[in-house]
Amino acid sequence: MFEGICEALHREMDMLEEKYSSGKATMNPQDLEHIDKMAHALKSLATYDAMKGNSEYGSYDGGSYARGRSRTTGRYISRDDYSRDGYDRRY
């Protein structure tokens, strides 16, 4: 998903890599900010892509992403630690 956007970001990063790989150019604040934003965008898109099919009701590597709140602490926890009757089996 978003292959065109990712390819464009990679091309921009490649151009900056070529600019700075010779060691002759000094990095300026604008390029650094541009690199930071592109890296963040690529990381965000990769995260979105990895998680898009793994909703809280989906599964990943055989495990469950289903989550709920602990009856004792109120914190979000994996439902894998609960039995079908809802009791927390970790204690």
ABEGO torsion letter per residue (X at the ends): XGAAAAAAAAAAAAAAAAAAAAGABBBBAAAAAAAAAAAAAAAAAAAAAAAAABBAABBBGGBBABBBBBAAAGBBBBAAABBAAGBBAAX
